[in-house]
Amino acid sequence: MAPAQYFAPDLLLAAQGVRVAFFSVDGVLTDGGLYLGAEGESFKRLHIADGLGLILLQRAGIVPVVITGRDSPPLRERLAALGVVHAYFGVEYKAPAAESALQALGFGWNEAAAIGDDWPDLPVLRRCTFAAAPANAHVEVQALARHVTGARGGQGAAREFCDLLLVASGRYAELLESYR
């Protein structure tokens, strides 16, 4: 049975050869909301399907890298549980962190894709060979993105981005078959 997932051929061509994928957290892996507790603690909601997308990328040989302006122990724990070992926390300027990750991994910008939702993500999105944005991303980010997901941040946008990269890599059907 052929996979039901479909992306336009021009998108797949543009995403071929991607070896590393950059993810913003707030507004991409989360809905961008910040829930504050009575004791001053903060909470974020992550979508379980986005987490599986990060796992599937790794199985396909695509390295997920998370770069976020905030830091939190629960986020670190979640990323560790997903096997994401390349993560940068508390980063104000994301492009130098992305450059550092590329150098450490031995990849170039022409092998990188990114998904981001707001102005701090623009420098990374501009440099990558493939840029994506969630449906609720800022208009300037959507204007730059090669692909705007149908899903909103924290509601499957990252998974859609992962699926696109998996289809472009030629590994989607094989990975899907392992679940049948």
N, C-alpha and C positions, 0 to 999 in steps of 0.2 A: 504494500500500500504506500503510495506517495505521500510525503508530508503535506499537510494543509497550509503550513506557513508559507507566505508569499511576500516577496519584495521585488520591486521593479528592477529589471536587469541593469539599468544604469547605476542604481544604488549599490548593487552587488559588485559591479565592476570597480566602482570607486573604493569599496571597502576590501577588495582583495589584497592580500599581502599584509594585512594588519597582524602584528605580533604582540602588541601591548595596547591596553585600553585603559584610559584615565576616567575616573569617576569622581564627581563632586558628591558630597553627602547631602547637605541641606538643600532641598529642592529637587534632588535627583533620587537618592536612595531613601530620602524621607519626603514627607509632603511639604516641608519647609516650615511647618509649625513648630513652636517650642512650648511645651507644656511645663508650667512652673508649679511646684508643690509648695505646701505651707512651710516647709523647712528650708526653702530656697533651692531644692534640688530641681533639675530639669529632666524632662523625658522626651524621647523621640520615638516615632512610630516607623518601623521598617517593614517592607512588604516581603513576605516569605518567598514569592516567586522571583524577586530580584536577587535574593540570596542564591537560589538555585542557578540563576543565570551566571553568577560569578563562579560557581563551582563548575558549571559546564564549560565556561571559557577556559578554565585551567585544564580540564580534561582534553580540550581541543588544542592545547599548547599556546593559548593566548593568555598573556600575563595581565591580570587586573591590578591596577594601581589606584589607590584611593588617596585623594588630596583634599583636605578639608580645613577650613578656617577655625574650626572649633575642636575641642578635645573632650573626650569623656571615657571613663573606664568601661561603661557598658558597650560603647561602640567598638572599642578596642577588643573586647571579649567576643563580640559578634563577628567581627572580621576574622579574628583568630579561629573561631569555630568554622568559618567558611573556607579556611585555608589561605586567606589573603595575607601575604607576608610583606607586601610592599605598600605601606601606608604612611602618609605624612599628616601630622596633626598640628593644629594651631598655626597654620600657614596663611600669612596675609597675602603674599605674592606667590601665586601658584606656578608660574612658568619656571622659575629656578628649581623648584622641587621636581617638576616634571623632567626638566633637563637632567637633573641629578639621577633620577630613576632611569632615564634612557641610557645614560652613561654607565650606570651600574649594571644594567641588563645587556648592554652591548647592542642596543637598537638605535635607529634614527627616527626623526620626526616623520619620515616617509613610511614608517612601519607602525605609526601610532594613530589611534582613534581616540576620541574623547566625547563625553556627554556632560554638559553643564547647563545651568539654568539662569545665571545672572552675570553681571559685569565682571566680577573677579575671575570668572572662568574664560573670558574672552581671549586673553593672551595664549592660553593653552589651545583652545579651539582653533584659533587662527593658524597655529603652527602645525597642527596635525593634518595628516593626509585625509582624514574623514572626521567630520564634526557632526554631532547630533544634539538635540535639545528636547526636553520633555514638552508636552502639549501646553503646559502652563508656564513655560520659561518666559523671561523678559523678551519683549519684542526685538531688541537689538541682538539677542542671542539667537532667536529664531531666524532672524534675517541672515545671520552668518552660517547657520547650520545647513548641512547638506540634507539632513533628514530630521524632521520634527515628528516625534512619536505620537501615536494616537492616544497613548496613556499619559496621565499626569505624573509628576514626580511623586515618589512614594506609593504609587498605585500601579506599578508594572512598567514604567518607562524604561528603567534600567534593564529589565528582562527583555523588552522589545529590542533595545539596542544590542544586547547580548545575542539574541536570536538572529538579528541581521548579520552580525559578525560571524556567527556560526554557519549560517547559510553561505555567506561569501567565502568562508574558508573551505567549504565542501564537507564539513564534518557534521552538520546538523542532522542529516538523515541517519547517519551511523549512531550518533548519540541517542536520537529518538528511538531507534531500534533496540537499544540496550534497555529501554523501559517497557518494551512490549512483551 
